[in-house]
């Protein structure tokens, strides 16, 4: 008997917190608000898990905490460095085939946000 399946993507959007990021003096002295959006490609998955148990799926609470921990672990000068570190960490999660991450600095300019987006792995 074949089990119905579909491609599954875990998505976290609009996750906002303060991180130590940037090269400017005021950025080095205090954390600044950022927003992280992440998509994790989990590939083909059954339309329903084999049971209703969190241990058999990727727990989005864990993904959220990894994002916060990686972005707050240490001061990083470049947004490009931070996003690469975060994407590599998320790609290590069991069952994750590909990662798309966007990090926006929310208050660097008065008239716009600045963001970097990266895609790695299988899509």
Secondary structure as a PSIPRED ss2 file (coil, helix, strand):
# PSIPRED VFORMAT (PSIPRED V4.0)

   1 X C   1.000  0.000  0.000
   2 X C   1.000  0.000  0.000
   3 X C   1.000  0.000  0.000
   4 X C   1.000  0.000  0.000
   5 X E   0.000  0.000  1.000
   6 X E   0.000  0.000  1.000
   7 X E   0.000  0.000  1.000
   8 X E   0.000  0.000  1.000
   9 X E   0.000  0.000  1.000
  10 X E   0.000  0.000  1.000
  11 X E   0.000  0.000  1.000
  12 X E   0.000  0.000  1.000
  13 X E   0.000  0.000  1.000
  14 X E   0.000  0.000  1.000
  15 X E   0.000  0.000  1.000
  16 X E   0.000  0.000  1.000
  17 X E   0.000  0.000  1.000
  18 X E   0.000  0.000  1.000
  19 X E   0.000  0.000  1.000
  20 X C   1.000  0.000  0.000
  21 X E   0.000  0.000  1.000
  22 X C   1.000  0.000  0.000
  23 X C   1.000  0.000  0.000
  24 X C   1.000  0.000  0.000
  25 X H   0.000  1.000  0.000
  26 X H   0.000  1.000  0.000
  27 X H   0.000  1.000  0.000
  28 X H   0.000  1.000  0.000
  29 X H   0.000  1.000  0.000
  30 X C   1.000  0.000  0.000
  31 X C   1.000  0.000  0.000
  32 X E   0.000  0.000  1.000
  33 X E   0.000  0.000  1.000
  34 X E   0.000  0.000  1.000
  35 X E   0.000  0.000  1.000
  36 X E   0.000  0.000  1.000
  37 X E   0.000  0.000  1.000
  38 X E   0.000  0.000  1.000
  39 X E   0.000  0.000  1.000
  40 X E   0.000  0.000  1.000
  41 X E   0.000  0.000  1.000
  42 X E   0.000  0.000  1.000
  43 X E   0.000  0.000  1.000
  44 X E   0.000  0.000  1.000
  45 X E   0.000  0.000  1.000
  46 X E   0.000  0.000  1.000
  47 X C   1.000  0.000  0.000
  48 X C   1.000  0.000  0.000
  49 X C   1.000  0.000  0.000
  50 X C   1.000  0.000  0.000
  51 X C   1.000  0.000  0.000
  52 X C   1.000  0.000  0.000
  53 X C   1.000  0.000  0.000
  54 X H   0.000  1.000  0.000
  55 X H   0.000  1.000  0.000
  56 X H   0.000  1.000  0.000
  57 X C   1.000  0.000  0.000
  58 X C   1.000  0.000  0.000
  59 X C   1.000  0.000  0.000
  60 X H   0.000  1.000  0.000
  61 X H   0.000  1.000  0.000
  62 X H   0.000  1.000  0.000
  63 X H   0.000  1.000  0.000
  64 X H   0.000  1.000  0.000
  65 X H   0.000  1.000  0.000
  66 X H   0.000  1.000  0.000
  67 X H   0.000  1.000  0.000
  68 X H   0.000  1.000  0.000
  69 X H   0.000  1.000  0.000
  70 X H   0.000  1.000  0.000
  71 X H   0.000  1.000  0.000
  72 X H   0.000  1.000  0.000
  73 X C   1.000  0.000  0.000
  74 X C   1.000  0.000  0.000
  75 X C   1.000  0.000  0.000
  76 X E   0.000  0.000  1.000
  77 X C   1.000  0.000  0.000
  78 X C   1.000  0.000  0.000
  79 X H   0.000  1.000  0.000
  80 X H   0.000  1.000  0.000
  81 X H   0.000  1.000  0.000
  82 X H   0.000  1.000  0.000
  83 X H   0.000  1.000  0.000
  84 X H   0.000  1.000  0.000
  85 X H   0.000  1.000  0.000
  86 X H   0.000  1.000  0.000
  87 X H   0.000  1.000  0.000
  88 X H   0.000  1.000  0.000
  89 X H   0.000  1.000  0.000
  90 X H   0.000  1.000  0.000
  91 X H   0.000  1.000  0.000
  92 X C   1.000  0.000  0.000
  93 X C   1.000  0.000  0.000
  94 X C   1.000  0.000  0.000
  95 X C   1.000  0.000  0.000
  96 X C   1.000  0.000  0.000
  97 X C   1.000  0.000  0.000
  98 X E   0.000  0.000  1.000
  99 X E   0.000  0.000  1.000
 100 X E   0.000  0.000  1.000
 101 X E   0.000  0.000  1.000
 102 X E   0.000  0.000  1.000
 103 X E   0.000  0.000  1.000
 104 X E   0.000  0.000  1.000
 105 X E   0.000  0.000  1.000
 106 X C   1.000  0.000  0.000
 107 X C   1.000  0.000  0.000
 108 X C   1.000  0.000  0.000
 109 X C   1.000  0.000  0.000
 110 X C   1.000  0.000  0.000
 111 X C   1.000  0.000  0.000
 112 X C   1.000  0.000  0.000
 113 X C   1.000  0.000  0.000
 114 X E   0.000  0.000  1.000
 115 X E   0.000  0.000  1.000
 116 X E   0.000  0.000  1.000
 117 X E   0.000  0.000  1.000
 118 X E   0.000  0.000  1.000
 119 X E   0.000  0.000  1.000
 120 X E   0.000  0.000  1.000
 121 X E   0.000  0.000  1.000
 122 X C   1.000  0.000  0.000
 123 X C   1.000  0.000  0.000
